[in-house]
Amino acid sequence: MKIIPVFLPYAGCKKRCVFCDQVKATGQEKVPSLDDIARLIEEYSKTSEEYEVGFYGGTFTGLSEQKMEEYLSFVRKFSVVRSIRVSTRPDEVTKEKLEILKRYDVETIEVGVQSFSDEVLKASKRGYTSDEVERACKLIKKMGFRLSVHLMVGLPKSDRKDEILSALRTIECGADLVRIHPTLVFEGTELHRMMETFQYSPLDLEEAIDICSDLVCILEGWGVRVIRIGYHVPVELRRYVVAGPLDPALGDKVRKTVMKKVIKRLRPTRVVAPKNYLVWFESEEVKVGDEFLFDELAYTDALFLVGKEVIEGCLNGSL
């Protein structure tokens, strides 16, 4: 189902993280009015009959209960809106707030976890601990929501081991979906100042592709679907990105690298793949077929093997 994105820049946010500039990232300076949201839904409804409204950009459960209910009850009035998803922070997740979301048929909650490393969270000024993340994620699952976790790679104080451990704890928390965002440095942010004073070094594109492909192998090998790789920055706003692995084709490049790692690990004599997978291959050995096979090994099983190898290599055989 397609999503109608409703951006609420900084709405409900009580803290400012070192990497955040929602205005420069989205180009939207103001929180939309209900009339603005209505116009947006009506415009989308011209091209499809069913949509999911996604409230992004702020901390939805950080809003007052009255404001949450105002937004939720309003969008439910439209016949094209079949479901709702909201984004929030771990420290703004409570049983009482989730009960409100449940009452208005919210199906998916996207949690900006970013990392499970306490050192990384502190350096990024996220304002919560990994234990709070785990509590929030498990509560969301317990109450019957679909859980989507946002992970960021390349944050201050983070390294490959932190990224791998974050992926593992994401699986343990029962995530259904994951978005992976390599860290971008926006002009004027605290992270920009940290970089200028040599307190922070951003990932380059090659590093980001390599790390993200490892995370895809681990997450999807354990049955967690990665729904987005990379942060979309509109063309007219890319001038504000002063450093970091900004690439509109990052997702496809990561998927191609995943395939290379799988083929290298399995060394198949023949690959049979459906057409929609071919964009991720560069090998002339690929043949179009009805199934995706590596010598009769299912794709997710292949990812599991590669992910397991990544984990063992990273953690020196401790897992």
C-alpha positions as CSV (number, residue, x, y, z in Angstrom):
1,M,0.0,0.0,0.0
2,K,1.3,3.4,-0.9
3,I,2.0,6.0,1.8
4,I,0.9,9.6,2.0
5,P,3.7,11.2,3.9
6,V,2.7,14.0,6.3
7,F,5.8,15.8,7.7
8,L,5.5,17.4,11.1
9,P,8.9,19.0,11.4
10,Y,10.1,19.0,15.0
11,A,6.5,18.6,16.3
12,G,6.6,16.8,19.6
13,C,10.4,16.9,19.7
14,K,11.8,18.0,23.1
15,K,15.4,17.4,22.2
16,R,17.7,18.3,19.3
17,C,20.1,15.6,18.1
18,V,23.6,16.5,16.8
19,F,22.7,15.4,13.2
20,C,19.2,16.8,12.9
21,D,18.0,19.6,10.7
22,Q,14.5,18.6,9.5
23,V,14.0,21.8,7.6
24,K,17.1,21.4,5.4
25,A,16.4,17.7,5.0
26,T,12.8,18.1,3.8
27,G,12.4,21.7,2.8
28,Q,9.3,22.0,5.0
29,E,9.5,24.8,7.6
30,K,6.0,24.7,9.1
31,V,3.8,22.0,10.6
32,P,0.9,21.6,8.1
33,S,-2.6,22.6,9.1
34,L,-5.5,20.2,8.9
35,D,-6.5,22.0,5.6
36,D,-3.0,21.4,4.3
37,I,-3.3,17.7,5.1
38,A,-6.7,17.5,3.5
39,R,-5.4,19.0,0.3
40,L,-2.5,16.5,0.3
41,I,-4.8,13.5,0.8
42,E,-7.2,14.7,-1.9
43,E,-4.3,15.2,-4.3
44,Y,-3.0,11.6,-3.7
45,S,-6.5,10.2,-4.0
46,K,-6.5,11.1,-7.7
47,T,-4.1,8.2,-8.5
48,S,-5.1,5.4,-6.1
49,E,-8.0,4.2,-4.0
50,E,-6.1,3.0,-0.9
51,Y,-3.4,4.7,1.1
52,E,-1.6,4.6,4.4
53,V,-1.0,8.0,6.0
54,G,2.4,8.2,7.6
55,F,3.1,11.0,10.1
56,Y,6.9,11.7,9.8
57,G,9.4,14.3,10.8
58,G,8.6,14.8,14.4
59,T,7.9,12.8,17.5
60,F,4.2,11.9,17.2
61,T,3.7,10.5,20.6
62,G,5.6,13.5,22.0
63,L,2.5,15.6,21.1
64,S,-0.2,16.2,23.5
65,E,-2.9,13.6,23.7
66,Q,-5.4,16.1,22.3
67,K,-3.2,16.9,19.3
68,M,-2.5,13.2,18.6
69,E,-6.2,12.5,18.6
70,E,-6.9,15.6,16.4
71,Y,-4.6,14.3,13.7
72,L,-5.7,10.7,13.9
73,S,-9.4,11.4,13.9
74,F,-9.1,13.8,11.0
75,V,-7.2,11.5,8.6
76,R,-9.6,8.6,9.4
77,K,-12.4,10.6,7.8
78,F,-11.0,10.1,4.3
79,S,-12.2,7.0,2.5
80,V,-8.9,6.5,0.8
81,V,-7.1,6.2,4.1
82,R,-6.9,2.5,5.0
83,S,-4.3,2.6,7.7
84,I,-2.0,4.9,9.6
85,R,1.6,4.8,10.7
86,V,3.5,7.2,13.0
87,S,7.1,7.9,13.9
88,T,8.4,8.5,17.4
89,R,11.3,8.1,19.8
90,P,11.8,5.3,22.4
91,D,11.6,7.7,25.3
92,E,8.1,8.9,24.2
93,V,6.6,5.4,24.1
94,T,4.2,4.7,27.0
95,K,1.3,2.3,27.4
96,E,-1.1,5.2,27.7
97,K,0.0,6.7,24.4
98,L,0.0,3.4,22.6
99,E,-3.6,2.9,23.8
100,I,-4.5,6.1,22.0
101,L,-2.9,4.9,18.8
102,K,-4.6,1.6,19.1
103,R,-8.0,3.3,19.5
104,Y,-7.5,5.1,16.1
105,D,-6.3,1.9,14.3
106,V,-2.7,2.9,13.9
107,E,-1.0,-0.3,12.5
108,T,2.7,0.6,12.3
109,I,5.0,2.5,14.7
110,E,8.3,3.6,13.4
111,V,10.9,4.1,16.2
112,G,13.9,6.3,15.7
113,V,16.3,4.0,17.5
114,Q,19.4,4.9,15.5
115,S,21.8,2.7,17.7
116,F,21.8,0.3,20.6
117,S,25.2,1.5,21.8
118,D,24.9,3.8,24.8
119,E,28.1,5.5,23.9
120,V,26.9,6.3,20.5
121,L,23.5,7.5,21.8
122,K,25.2,9.8,24.2
123,A,27.6,11.2,21.6
124,S,24.6,11.8,19.3
125,K,22.6,13.5,22.1
126,R,19.6,11.2,21.7
127,G,18.7,11.5,25.3
128,Y,17.8,7.8,26.1
129,T,19.6,4.5,26.7
130,S,19.6,1.2,24.9
131,D,17.6,-0.3,27.7
132,E,14.9,2.3,27.1
133,V,14.9,1.4,23.4
134,E,14.4,-2.3,24.2
135,R,11.6,-1.5,26.7
136,A,9.8,0.6,24.1
137,C,10.2,-1.8,21.2
138,K,8.9,-4.8,23.3
139,L,5.9,-2.8,24.6
140,I,5.0,-1.8,21.0
141,K,5.1,-5.5,20.0
142,K,3.2,-6.6,23.1
143,M,0.4,-4.3,22.2
144,G,0.1,-5.7,18.7
145,F,1.6,-3.0,16.5
146,R,3.9,-3.6,13.6
147,L,7.3,-2.4,14.7
148,S,9.6,-0.5,12.3
149,V,13.1,0.4,13.6
150,H,15.3,3.2,12.2
151,L,19.0,2.5,12.4
152,M,21.7,5.0,11.5
153,V,25.3,3.9,10.6
154,G,28.3,6.2,10.9
155,L,27.1,8.1,13.9
156,P,29.7,9.7,16.3
157,K,31.7,7.1,18.3
158,S,30.2,4.3,16.3
159,D,32.1,1.5,14.5
160,R,31.3,-1.6,12.6
161,K,30.9,-3.7,15.8
162,D,28.3,-1.2,17.1
163,E,26.4,-1.4,13.8
164,I,26.4,-5.3,13.9
165,L,25.3,-5.4,17.5
166,S,22.5,-2.9,16.8
167,A,21.2,-5.1,14.0
168,L,21.3,-8.1,16.4
169,R,19.4,-6.3,19.1
170,T,16.9,-5.0,16.5
171,I,16.1,-8.7,15.7
172,E,15.9,-9.6,19.4
173,C,13.4,-6.8,20.0
174,G,11.1,-8.3,17.4
175,A,11.3,-5.7,14.6
176,D,9.2,-6.4,11.6
177,L,10.7,-3.7,9.4
178,V,13.9,-1.6,9.3
179,R,15.1,1.5,7.7
180,I,18.9,2.0,7.4
181,H,20.2,5.5,7.1
182,P,23.9,6.3,6.7
183,T,24.6,9.5,8.6
184,L,24.7,12.7,6.5
185,V,26.2,16.0,7.8
186,F,23.8,18.9,7.2
187,E,25.2,22.4,7.1
188,G,24.9,24.3,10.4
189,T,24.2,21.2,12.6
190,E,26.2,20.4,15.7
191,L,27.5,17.4,13.8
192,H,28.9,19.8,11.2
193,R,30.7,21.7,13.9
194,M,32.0,18.5,15.3
195,M,33.4,17.5,11.9
196,E,35.1,20.9,11.5
197,T,36.8,20.6,14.8
198,F,37.9,17.0,14.0
199,Q,35.6,15.4,16.6
200,Y,33.8,13.5,13.9
201,S,34.7,11.8,10.7
202,P,31.8,10.8,8.3
203,L,31.7,7.6,6.4
204,D,32.6,7.7,2.8
205,L,30.3,6.1,0.2
206,E,32.3,2.8,-0.1
207,E,32.3,2.3,3.7
208,A,28.6,3.0,3.9
209,I,27.7,0.5,1.2
210,D,29.8,-2.2,2.8
211,I,28.4,-1.7,6.3
212,C,24.8,-1.4,5.0
213,S,25.1,-4.5,2.9
214,D,26.3,-6.5,6.0
215,L,23.3,-5.2,8.0
216,V,20.9,-6.3,5.2
217,C,22.3,-9.8,5.2
218,I,21.9,-10.0,9.0
219,L,18.5,-8.5,9.2
220,E,16.8,-10.1,6.2
221,G,18.6,-13.4,6.9
222,W,16.8,-13.4,10.2
223,G,13.5,-12.5,8.6
224,V,13.4,-8.7,9.2
225,R,12.5,-6.8,6.1
226,V,14.7,-3.8,5.2
227,I,12.2,-1.3,3.6
228,R,14.6,1.6,3.0
229,I,18.3,2.1,2.6
230,G,19.5,5.7,2.6
231,Y,17.9,9.0,3.4
232,H,16.1,10.8,0.5
233,V,17.1,14.4,0.2
234,P,15.3,16.4,-2.5
235,V,17.6,17.6,-5.3
236,E,17.2,21.2,-4.4
237,L,18.2,20.6,-0.8
238,R,21.4,18.5,-1.5
239,R,23.5,21.7,-1.3
240,Y,23.0,21.6,2.5
241,V,24.7,18.2,2.8
242,V,28.3,19.1,3.5
243,A,29.6,15.5,4.0
244,G,28.5,11.9,4.3
245,P,27.5,9.2,1.8
246,L,24.8,11.0,-0.1
247,D,23.8,9.0,-3.2
248,P,20.3,8.7,-4.7
249,A,21.2,5.2,-5.9
250,L,22.5,4.0,-2.5
251,G,19.8,1.4,-2.1
252,D,20.5,-0.4,-5.4
253,K,24.3,-0.2,-4.8
254,V,23.8,-1.8,-1.4
255,R,21.6,-4.6,-2.9
256,K,24.2,-5.3,-5.6
257,T,26.9,-5.6,-2.9
258,V,24.6,-8.0,-1.0
259,M,24.3,-10.2,-4.1
260,K,28.1,-10.1,-4.6
261,K,28.6,-11.2,-1.0
262,V,26.1,-14.0,-1.3
263,I,27.6,-15.3,-4.6
264,K,31.1,-15.1,-3.2
265,R,30.0,-17.1,-0.1
266,L,28.0,-19.8,-1.9
267,R,30.0,-20.0,-5.2
268,P,27.0,-21.3,-7.2
269,T,27.4,-22.9,-10.6
270,R,24.1,-21.3,-11.8
271,V,21.9,-18.5,-10.6
272,V,18.2,-18.4,-11.5
273,A,16.4,-15.2,-10.7
274,P,13.1,-13.4,-11.5
275,K,13.4,-10.2,-13.6
276,N,12.8,-7.9,-10.6
277,Y,16.1,-9.1,-9.1
278,L,18.3,-8.7,-12.2
279,V,19.0,-5.0,-11.5
280,W,21.0,-6.2,-8.5
281,F,23.3,-8.5,-10.5
282,E,26.3,-7.9,-12.7
283,S,27.2,-11.5,-13.4
284,E,26.6,-12.9,-16.9
285,E,25.8,-16.3,-15.3
286,V,22.3,-15.1,-14.2
287,K,19.4,-16.6,-16.0
288,V,15.8,-15.4,-15.8
289,G,13.5,-17.9,-14.1
290,D,10.4,-18.3,-11.9
291,E,12.4,-18.9,-8.8
292,F,15.4,-17.3,-7.1
293,L,17.9,-20.1,-6.4
294,F,21.6,-20.5,-5.4
295,D,22.1,-24.2,-6.1
296,E,18.6,-24.7,-4.7
297,L,19.3,-22.7,-1.5
298,A,16.6,-20.1,-0.8
299,Y,17.6,-16.5,-0.8
300,T,16.9,-15.9,2.9
301,D,18.9,-18.9,3.8
302,A,21.8,-17.6,1.7
303,L,21.5,-14.2,3.5
304,F,21.5,-16.1,6.9
305,L,24.8,-17.8,6.0
306,V,26.4,-14.6,4.9
307,G,25.1,-12.7,7.9
308,K,26.2,-15.4,10.3
309,E,29.7,-15.1,8.8
310,V,29.7,-11.4,9.1
311,I,28.7,-11.6,12.8
312,E,31.4,-14.2,13.6
313,G,34.1,-12.2,11.8
314,C,33.1,-9.0,13.5
315,L,32.8,-10.5,17.0
316,N,35.8,-12.8,16.7
317,G,33.8,-16.0,16.9
318,S,31.9,-15.1,20.0
319,L,28.6,-15.8,18.4
